[in-house]
Amino acid sequence: MAELTFDLVVLGGGSGGYAAAIRASELGMNVALIEKDKVGGTCLHRGCIPTKALLHAAEVADVSREAAAYGVISQLTGIDMNGVNAYRDNIVTKKYKGLQGLIKARGITTIDGEGRITSPTTVQVGEDTIVGKNVVLATGSYSKSLPGLEIGGRVITSETALQMNWVPERVAILGGGVIGVEFASVWRSFGSEVTVIEGLPHLVPNEEEVISKNLERAFRKRGIDFKVGVRFSGVTQSDAGVIVSMEDGSTVEADILLVAVGRGPATANCGYEELGITMDRGYVITNERLATNVPGVYAVGDIVPGLQLAHRGYQHGIFVAEEIAGLNPIVIDDVNIPKVTYCEPEIACVGLSEEKAAEKYGADKIQAYEYNLAGNGKSEILGTAGIVKAIRVIDGPIVGVHMIGARVGELVGEAQLVVNWEAQPEDIAPLVHAHPTQNESLGETFLYLAGKPLHTL
Ligand SMILES: Cc1cc2nc3c(=O)[nH]c(=O)nc-3n(C[C@H](O)[C@H](O)[C@H](O)COP(=O)(O)OP(=O)(O)OC[C@H]3O[C@@H](n4cnc5c(N)ncnc54)[C@H](O)[C@@H]3O)c2cc1C
């Protein structure tokens, strides 16, 4: 039994927790990072990195399959899932080693084990009491299911999907949000027959409707089947596969059902309620500066209601470390955090939708413009379709950018700077976008909104 004392104790070593630990150590704090599994958390081991590796392998499959369109002779004869998984695992392993090295080099003490907060300044890990002037809660999230829908056998979540060493012939996916459409995209590229089931009227229902419609068109073209506006009612499974039933009486037969209906906060048995921390449906409630109602205790990442994204976790972690150090960091609203969905075609956005901008500023006080990627040379070269849509306040800043098309995730960096710096199209119009890049599509959009379109009417 030991008592170890630190300036800061971080419970959970995922994106949010390790970012808090690293920034706090940079600021001179003595930090303990408690992790029951592997530092890097969901993002590195079961989320962002492994899924994006799969999506890249999927892109390679598509390129091989469609090579003849570019005059290249190539044949796609199959997918070796063991090979795909080895490529993916190699990336995860390298990143994991790198992160462990970074944490060590920063002088952070990693404590292996399951922690439970027992007072505003103590976390219990087995027999040991870890004491800190401040505590950051960062225990992350888990894959949710629906009431009565049991996970097991052929009914799986993203964690199991990532461990599969075979390509299913037929897949049903429950949930047309980010994780659902990313897996739909991967499996279709690998040759599966895919059906996505979404209860709301569109795929990626949190996006602008025009983006959802573009994705639906692209998915139809790719042969990805989807049912929207239908509610799931049940699933049966046998040795042969699953039969998924909908409330409208329709059914989908498949080898597996991927349940991708969102992620819930991993806060059970961590001592939060017992300490009197304000919670709501399992989420930890904080003020906008990420402080809980218990003085000295902060929360970051997926356990805080809002976007569940790794880079939000990083930002939260950095923010809290700086807050504790008295640096008074600026608050970034969730709406101004960039979001990318990495299916083919990709979706990327930041800021307000046209509807929300109209609500906030008045419909007659905003201007929206949709630039079609058909006018962009590089997009034509890549053979992709899509749009860039930007919304500005008239005589004011750009408040939202929404994009769909191959690789548009790489364009969101400029978009988030523009929105967060409250740039006006007139500020950006004189600046130069390289040709031929997809980035020019943003340039053309801003030129149009500044009243001086170049390649558009
Ligand atoms: C399939 C999938 C794909 C995704 N793709 C993306 C993407 O492309 N981009 C993106 O931005 N986000 C993506 N995400 C979301 C991203 O992974 C999460 O938003 C991010 O990991 C949240 O970070 P976190 O620190 O809050 O939690 P986590 O990463 O979940 O980390 C929490 C850590 O706490 C540990 N822990 C929990 N309880 C305890 C305890 N009591 N004691 C000790 N340790 C504990 C856990 O073991 C875990 O390591 C994806 C998620 C999934 C599932």
The ligand as a MOL file (V3000), in Angstrom:
LIG
                    3D

  0  0  0     0  0            999 V3000
M  V30 BEGIN CTAB
M  V30 COUNTS 53 58 0 0 0
M  V30 BEGIN ATOM
M  V30 1 C -14.5230 3.2810 -34.5150 0
M  V30 2 C -14.1860 4.6740 -34.0500 0
M  V30 3 C -13.6120 5.5710 -34.9140 0
M  V30 4 C -13.2860 6.8570 -34.4990 0
M  V30 5 N -12.7120 7.7090 -35.3880 0
M  V30 6 C -12.4050 8.9610 -35.0010 0
M  V30 7 C -11.7660 9.8530 -35.8980 0
M  V30 8 O -11.4740 9.5110 -37.0410 0
M  V30 9 N -11.4720 11.1050 -35.4650 0
M  V30 10 C -11.7940 11.5070 -34.1960 0
M  V30 11 O -11.5060 12.6580 -33.8580 0
M  V30 12 N -12.3790 10.6920 -33.3170 0
M  V30 13 C -12.6890 9.4160 -33.6820 0
M  V30 14 N -13.2540 8.5650 -32.7790 0
M  V30 15 C -13.5760 9.0680 -31.4340 0
M  V30 16 C -12.3360 9.1080 -30.5370 0
M  V30 17 O -11.7400 7.8400 -30.5010 0
M  V30 18 C -12.7390 9.5630 -29.1420 0
M  V30 19 O -13.4270 10.7830 -29.2360 0
M  V30 20 C -11.5400 9.7570 -28.2370 0
M  V30 21 O -10.8100 8.5640 -28.1240 0
M  V30 22 C -11.9950 10.2240 -26.8580 0
M  V30 23 O -10.9000 10.3870 -26.0150 0
M  V30 24 P -11.0590 10.2520 -24.4380 0
M  V30 25 O -9.7280 10.5580 -23.8730 0
M  V30 26 O -12.2170 11.0300 -23.9750 0
M  V30 27 O -11.4480 8.7290 -24.1790 0
M  V30 28 P -10.7660 7.3540 -24.5850 0
M  V30 29 O -9.9020 7.4850 -25.7810 0
M  V30 30 O -11.8780 6.3670 -24.6200 0
M  V30 31 O -9.7900 7.0450 -23.3710 0
M  V30 32 C -10.2500 6.7500 -22.1020 0
M  V30 33 C -9.1820 5.9100 -21.4280 0
M  V30 34 O -9.4960 5.7940 -20.0510 0
M  V30 35 C -9.2100 4.4760 -19.6190 0
M  V30 36 N -10.0320 4.2400 -18.4370 0
M  V30 37 C -11.3850 4.2380 -18.3560 0
M  V30 38 N -11.7750 4.0590 -17.0820 0
M  V30 39 C -10.6570 3.9440 -16.3440 0
M  V30 40 C -10.4060 3.7580 -14.9670 0
M  V30 41 N -11.3940 3.6540 -14.0730 0
M  V30 42 N -9.1230 3.6780 -14.5410 0
M  V30 43 C -8.0930 3.7870 -15.4300 0
M  V30 44 N -8.2680 3.9650 -16.7490 0
M  V30 45 C -9.5340 4.0650 -17.1990 0
M  V30 46 C -9.5670 3.6140 -20.8140 0
M  V30 47 O -8.9060 2.3770 -20.7750 0
M  V30 48 C -9.1100 4.4880 -21.9730 0
M  V30 49 O -7.7860 4.1970 -22.3470 0
M  V30 50 C -13.5610 7.2570 -33.1620 0
M  V30 51 C -14.1190 6.3460 -32.2670 0
M  V30 52 C -14.4250 5.0660 -32.6900 0
M  V30 53 C -15.0080 4.0930 -31.7120 0
M  V30 END ATOM
M  V30 BEGIN BOND
M  V30 1 1 1 2
M  V30 2 1 2 3
M  V30 3 2 2 52
M  V30 4 2 3 4
M  V30 5 1 4 5
M  V30 6 1 4 50
M  V30 7 2 5 6
M  V30 8 1 6 7
M  V30 9 1 6 13
M  V30 10 2 7 8
M  V30 11 1 7 9
M  V30 12 1 9 10
M  V30 13 2 10 11
M  V30 14 1 10 12
M  V30 15 2 12 13
M  V30 16 1 13 14
M  V30 17 1 14 15
M  V30 18 1 14 50
M  V30 19 1 15 16
M  V30 20 1 16 17
M  V30 21 1 16 18
M  V30 22 1 18 19
M  V30 23 1 18 20
M  V30 24 1 20 21
M  V30 25 1 20 22
M  V30 26 1 22 23
M  V30 27 1 23 24
M  V30 28 2 24 25
M  V30 29 1 24 26
M  V30 30 1 24 27
M  V30 31 1 27 28
M  V30 32 2 28 29
M  V30 33 1 28 30
M  V30 34 1 28 31
M  V30 35 1 31 32
M  V30 36 1 32 33
M  V30 37 1 33 34
M  V30 38 1 33 48
M  V30 39 1 34 35
M  V30 40 1 35 36
M  V30 41 1 35 46
M  V30 42 1 36 37
M  V30 43 1 36 45
M  V30 44 2 37 38
M  V30 45 1 38 39
M  V30 46 1 39 40
M  V30 47 2 39 45
M  V30 48 1 40 41
M  V30 49 2 40 42
M  V30 50 1 42 43
M  V30 51 2 43 44
M  V30 52 1 44 45
M  V30 53 1 46 47
M  V30 54 1 46 48
M  V30 55 1 48 49
M  V30 56 2 50 51
M  V30 57 1 51 52
M  V30 58 1 52 53
M  V30 END BOND
M  V30 END CTAB
M  END
